[in-house]
Amino acid sequence: MYLTTKELAAYLDMSEQLILQLIYENKIRAVHDGQQYLINKEQFNQHLKQVEKVKELIEEWKNEPIPESPDVKDED
């Protein structure tokens, strides 16, 4: 299923101008059919899922305790 820039803007709660800017910057893949840009919704959803997964992995990594180094000497 393909979305127009207007539909994608509504789906993401963004302005249509920002969507077009991201398309021009090649940050969003789109197909131009001669009249409008079309974005594959499934590809876009897959990308969003991958971004969320990366965010989760980063949070897990941040929350891991730092192991004590055997080389650290106690100053007391």
C-alpha positions in Angstrom: 0.0 0.0 0.0 1.3 3.4 -1.0 0.7 6.7 0.8 0.8 10.2 -0.7 2.8 12.8 1.0 -0.4 14.3 2.5 -1.4 10.9 3.9 2.0 10.3 5.3 2.1 13.7 6.9 -1.3 12.9 8.6 0.0 9.5 9.6 3.1 10.9 11.2 1.5 14.1 12.5 4.0 16.2 10.5 3.7 18.9 7.9 3.6 17.9 4.3 6.4 20.4 3.5 8.7 18.5 6.0 7.8 15.2 4.4 8.7 16.7 0.9 12.0 18.1 2.3 12.9 14.6 3.7 12.1 13.1 0.4 14.3 15.6 -1.4 17.1 14.9 1.1 16.7 11.2 0.4 15.9 10.5 4.0 12.5 9.0 2.9 12.3 6.7 -0.1 9.6 7.6 -2.5 8.4 7.0 -6.0 7.3 9.8 -8.2 4.4 8.8 -10.5 4.6 12.0 -12.6 2.1 13.9 -10.4 2.9 13.1 -6.8 5.3 11.2 -4.5 4.2 7.8 -3.2 5.7 6.2 -0.1 5.5 2.4 0.5 3.8 2.2 3.9 5.1 -1.3 4.8 8.8 -0.2 4.1 8.2 2.8 6.3 6.7 0.8 9.1 9.6 -1.7 8.9 12.0 1.2 9.3 10.1 2.6 12.3 10.2 -0.8 13.9 14.0 -1.1 13.4 14.5 2.4 14.8 12.5 1.5 17.9 14.5 -1.8 18.3 17.8 0.2 18.1 16.5 2.6 20.7 15.7 -0.3 23.0 19.1 -1.8 22.6 20.8 1.5 23.3 18.7 1.9 26.5 19.6 -1.7 27.6 23.3 -0.9 27.0 23.1 2.3 28.9 21.5 0.6 31.9 24.1 -2.2 32.1 26.3 -1.8 35.2 29.9 -0.9 34.6 32.1 -3.9 35.6 34.7 -3.2 38.2 38.2 -3.2 36.8 40.7 -5.5 38.5 43.4 -2.8 37.8 41.7 -0.1 39.9 43.5 0.4 43.2 41.8 1.6 46.4 43.3 4.9 47.5 42.3 4.5 51.2 
